[in-house]
Amino acid sequence: MRILVINPGATSTKIAFFEDKRKILQETLEHSAEELGQYKSVMEQKGMRERAIRSFLEKHNMAVEDFDVIAARGGILTPLESGTYPVDERMVDYLINRTKVDHASNLGAVIGYELVKVTGKSIPVYITDPVSVDELIPEARVAGIKDLERKSLSHISNMRVVGIRIAEELGKKLSELNMIVIHLGSGISVGRFEGGKLIDVNNTTDEGPFTADRTGDLPVRDVVEMAYSGKYNKQEMKRMFVGRGGLIAYLGTNDLRRALKMGESDPKALEVVEAMAYQVAQEIGGLCAVMKGKVDAMVFTGGMAYSETFINMIKSYVYKFAPIFVVPGEMEMEALAYGALRVVSGQEPAKTWSDDE
């Protein structure tokens, strides 16, 4: 089964070619700030990114028609269960015209669908575990203000495929384990998997530990004072929370490696990194408490999991709670390919997406 995987990010588009579960080729197509600056919205970048993908295929003597299935990154849809969904005109229309957030992930399904449409062939296009997967249990939704509700926005795609991998190593299915998966990237997601579902997780843009460039939880009263101080407009405040927070706010870098290097000679820099590890451990500890200590495995993944120093900082707090596994980096391309493969091979049924708000 020949699978083309399309994964748009903020400044790049990752492309991969799989034969069944074997990755044959992967490349990251970088998009410069000047190139992206021509567009007012992410969706306007669609044509530019499609051309980049076609150039990639031509360079490797391939065409869209050569593939049996397209696996694309899912965008910000209405809340939905984890799983694999076929892309159709309704979904494409929603992502182009009605999605609530202008996000690079919205491009994946749209580009995949339109690449196939031009060929005139019936090549299926699927998304797996998009950002808007929401399987929170009721008690995890209550925010403390009646008009607000906690939402599930996480690194579900990488977290779930890593969870499945560790479950297989343990001779189990993900649905048979109580597991905490911690994605350590530019955003940090700390999630509770039970029965194969992500039933509790911090919203990676609003909650949880501070990260490389995000603030995480904040003292609400002080945020209100800042918002009404007249010093900042709405967009400046949002940018401060996501993009200018965390390590960048304190150390001027979003690179953990550089922050740790700074910490070798600057105790204050080391203190900031240690504080991030402390907050990650706090989030893990909270989940261990509500899981009543019944945790079969704890898994660290994402780019920052490559740092043994940082992982050891977190481990020093949580090592007694459960067996710890580390799967550094991300397996998003595998997650997308394997999800599509499971459906087309009949291992699991495709889910049905609804655009009901």
C-alpha positions in Angstrom: 0.0 0.0 0.0 1.6 3.2 -1.2 0.8 6.1 1.1 1.6 9.8 0.6 1.7 11.7 3.9 1.1 15.5 4.0 1.8 17.4 7.3 1.7 21.2 7.1 3.3 23.1 9.9 3.7 26.8 10.6 6.8 27.4 8.5 7.2 24.1 6.7 5.3 21.2 5.0 6.6 17.7 5.8 6.1 15.1 3.1 6.7 11.4 3.4 6.2 8.2 1.3 5.4 4.9 3.0 4.9 1.4 1.6 2.7 -0.1 4.3 4.5 0.7 7.6 7.9 1.2 6.0 8.9 4.8 5.5 10.7 5.1 2.1 11.3 8.8 2.0 10.7 11.9 4.1 11.5 15.6 3.5 10.7 18.9 5.0 9.8 21.6 2.6 10.8 24.9 4.3 8.8 28.1 3.6 10.6 31.3 4.3 9.3 34.2 6.3 9.3 36.3 3.1 7.3 33.7 1.3 4.7 33.3 4.1 4.5 37.1 4.6 2.7 37.5 1.3 -0.4 35.9 2.7 -2.9 37.4 5.1 -4.2 34.0 6.3 -2.9 30.4 6.5 -5.5 29.1 4.1 -4.2 31.6 1.4 -1.0 29.6 1.4 -2.7 26.6 0.0 -1.6 27.1 -3.6 2.0 27.8 -2.7 2.2 24.7 -0.6 0.5 22.6 -3.3 3.1 23.7 -5.8 5.9 22.8 -3.4 4.5 19.3 -2.9 4.2 18.8 -6.7 7.8 19.9 -7.1 8.9 17.4 -4.5 7.0 14.6 -6.3 8.5 15.6 -9.6 12.0 15.7 -8.2 11.5 12.1 -7.0 9.8 11.0 -10.3 6.5 10.5 -8.6 3.0 11.8 -9.1 -0.2 11.9 -7.0 -1.6 9.1 -9.2 1.1 6.7 -8.0 -0.4 6.5 -4.5 -3.1 4.3 -3.2 -4.1 6.6 -0.3 -3.3 10.1 1.0 -2.8 10.6 4.8 -3.1 14.2 5.8 -2.7 16.1 9.1 -6.2 16.9 10.4 -7.2 20.5 11.2 -9.2 22.3 13.8 -12.7 20.8 13.3 -15.6 20.4 15.6 -14.7 18.3 18.7 -14.4 14.6 17.7 -13.2 11.2 18.9 -9.8 9.9 18.2 -9.5 7.8 15.0 -9.3 8.0 11.3 -11.7 10.1 9.2 -12.3 10.3 5.4 -11.9 13.7 3.9 -14.9 14.9 1.9 -16.3 18.2 0.5 -18.1 19.0 3.8 -14.9 18.8 5.8 -12.9 20.8 3.2 -15.6 23.5 3.2 -15.5 23.6 7.0 -11.7 24.0 7.1 -11.7 26.7 4.5 -14.7 28.8 5.6 -15.9 27.9 9.1 -13.1 26.7 11.3 -12.6 28.7 14.5 -8.8 29.0 14.3 -6.5 30.0 11.4 -4.0 27.2 11.9 -1.5 25.4 9.6 -3.0 22.0 10.4 -6.2 23.1 8.5 -4.3 22.9 5.2 -3.5 19.2 5.3 -7.0 17.8 4.4 -7.7 20.6 2.0 -4.4 20.1 0.1 -4.7 16.3 0.0 -8.3 16.5 -1.2 -7.5 19.0 -4.0 -4.4 17.2 -5.2 -6.5 14.1 -5.7 -9.5 16.0 -7.2 -7.3 17.3 -10.1 -6.3 13.7 -11.0 -9.9 12.6 -11.5 -9.1 9.3 -9.7 -10.8 7.9 -6.6 -7.8 7.9 -4.3 -9.0 8.1 -0.6 -7.8 10.9 1.6 -7.8 10.4 5.4 -7.0 12.4 8.5 -6.0 10.7 11.8 -6.3 12.1 15.3 -6.6 15.8 14.4 -5.8 18.6 16.9 -9.5 18.9 17.9 -9.9 15.4 19.2 -11.9 15.8 22.4 -12.6 12.8 24.6 -12.5 14.6 28.0 -14.6 13.1 30.8 -17.3 15.5 32.2 -15.4 16.4 35.4 -12.3 17.4 33.3 -14.4 20.0 31.4 -15.5 22.2 34.3 -13.5 25.4 34.2 -14.7 27.2 37.3 -16.7 29.8 35.5 -20.1 28.7 34.2 -19.8 30.4 30.8 -16.3 28.8 30.2 -15.4 25.1 29.5 -12.0 23.4 29.4 -11.3 22.2 25.9 -9.0 19.5 24.6 -6.3 20.9 22.3 -3.2 18.7 22.4 -0.5 16.8 20.5 -2.9 13.9 20.3 -1.5 12.5 17.0 2.0 11.9 18.3 0.8 11.1 21.8 -1.5 8.3 20.7 0.9 6.6 18.2 3.6 6.7 20.9 1.2 5.2 23.4 0.3 2.4 20.9 4.0 1.7 20.4 4.7 1.4 24.1 1.6 -0.7 24.7 2.8 -3.1 22.0 6.2 -3.3 23.6 4.4 -4.3 26.8 2.4 -6.9 25.0 -0.8 -5.0 25.4 -3.3 -2.8 23.5 -3.5 0.9 24.4 -7.1 0.3 25.5 -5.8 -2.1 28.1 -3.5 0.3 29.9 -3.7 3.4 32.1 -1.0 5.6 30.7 0.3 9.2 31.0 1.9 10.5 27.9 3.9 13.7 28.0 4.7 15.5 24.7 7.5 18.0 25.2 7.7 20.3 22.3 7.2 24.0 21.7 3.9 23.2 23.4 3.6 20.7 26.2 0.7 18.3 26.5 0.4 16.0 29.6 -2.4 13.5 28.9 -4.2 10.7 30.6 -5.1 7.7 28.4 -7.6 5.2 29.7 -9.6 2.7 27.6 -7.6 3.9 24.6 -9.0 7.4 24.9 -7.4 10.7 25.9 -9.8 11.5 28.8 -7.9 14.4 30.3 -5.2 16.7 29.0 -4.1 20.3 29.5 -5.0 22.7 26.6 -1.5 23.2 25.3 -2.2 26.8 24.3 -3.8 28.0 27.5 -3.0 25.6 30.4 -0.4 23.5 32.1 3.3 24.1 32.4 5.1 27.0 30.7 7.0 25.8 27.6 9.6 27.0 25.1 7.3 29.8 23.9 4.0 29.6 25.8 3.0 30.8 29.3 0.8 27.9 30.4 -1.2 28.6 33.5 -1.2 32.2 34.6 -2.4 34.2 37.7 -5.8 35.3 36.4 -6.3 38.5 38.4 -2.9 39.8 37.2 -3.7 38.9 33.6 -7.0 41.0 33.9 -5.0 43.9 35.3 -2.6 43.7 32.3 -5.4 43.4 29.8 -7.0 46.6 31.1 -3.8 48.6 31.7 -3.9 50.2 28.3 -0.4 49.0 27.5 -1.4 46.1 25.3 -4.0 45.4 22.6 -5.8 42.1 22.2 -3.3 40.7 19.7 -0.3 41.7 21.7 -1.7 40.0 24.7 -2.4 36.8 22.8 1.1 36.9 21.3 2.6 37.2 24.7 0.8 34.0 25.9 1.7 31.9 22.8 4.9 32.8 20.9 6.5 35.2 23.4 6.1 33.3 26.7 8.0 30.6 28.5 11.7 30.3 27.9 11.6 33.1 25.3 10.2 35.6 27.9 12.9 34.8 30.4 16.0 33.8 28.3 15.3 35.1 24.8 15.4 31.6 23.3 13.0 28.9 22.6 15.8 26.3 22.2 16.1 24.1 25.3 19.7 23.1 24.3 20.7 26.8 24.3 18.9 27.4 27.5 20.7 24.5 29.2 24.0 25.8 27.9 23.2 29.3 29.3 22.5 27.5 32.6 26.0 26.2 32.8 27.3 29.7 33.6 24.1 31.5 34.7 22.2 30.2 37.8 19.1 32.2 36.9 18.9 30.6 33.5 19.2 27.1 35.0 16.5 28.1 37.5 14.1 28.8 34.7 14.7 25.4 33.0 14.3 23.7 36.4 11.1 25.6 36.9 9.7 24.3 33.6 10.6 20.7 34.7 9.0 21.3 38.0 5.7 22.4 36.4 5.7 19.4 34.1 6.1 17.2 37.1 3.3 19.0 38.9 1.0 18.3 35.9 2.0 14.7 35.9 1.4 14.4 39.6 -2.0 15.8 39.3 -3.0 13.2 36.8 -1.5 10.4 39.0 -3.7 11.6 41.8 -6.9 11.5 39.9 -5.9 8.1 38.4 -5.7 7.0 42.1 -2.1 5.9 41.6 -3.1 3.2 39.0 -0.6 4.2 36.3 0.8 1.4 34.1 3.3 3.5 32.2 4.6 7.1 31.8 5.9 8.0 28.4 8.0 11.1 27.4 8.1 12.2 23.8 8.5 15.3 21.6 11.7 17.2 20.7 12.7 18.2 24.2 12.7 14.5 25.2 16.0 14.3 23.4 17.5 16.1 26.4 18.5 13.5 29.0 19.3 16.4 31.4 15.8 17.8 31.1 14.1 14.4 31.3 16.2 13.6 34.4 15.0 16.8 36.0 11.4 15.7 35.6 12.1 12.1 36.5 13.6 13.2 39.9 10.0 14.1 40.9 7.9 11.4 39.3 10.1 8.3 39.1 8.2 6.4 41.8 4.8 6.7 40.1 5.1 4.3 37.2 7.6 2.7 34.8 9.0 5.4 32.6 9.6 5.2 28.8 11.3 7.8 26.6 10.5 8.1 22.9 12.2 11.3 21.8 11.1 13.3 18.7 7.8 12.9 17.1 6.1 10.2 15.1 3.4 12.3 13.5 4.2 11.1 10.0 3.9 7.5 11.2 0.7 8.3 13.0 -0.9 9.6 9.9 0.3 6.7 7.7 -0.5 4.0 10.1 -4.0 5.5 10.8 -4.9 5.4 7.1 -3.4 1.9 6.7 -5.4 0.5 9.6 -8.6 1.7 7.8 -7.8 0.7 4.2 -6.6 -2.7 5.4 -9.7 -3.3 7.4 -8.1 -3.4 10.9 -10.4 -0.7 12.1 -13.4 1.2 10.7 -13.3 4.8 9.5 -15.0 7.2 11.8 -17.8 9.6 10.6 -17.2 13.3 11.1 -20.1 15.7 11.8 -20.0 19.4 11.3 -22.6 20.0 13.9 -21.3 22.8 16.2 
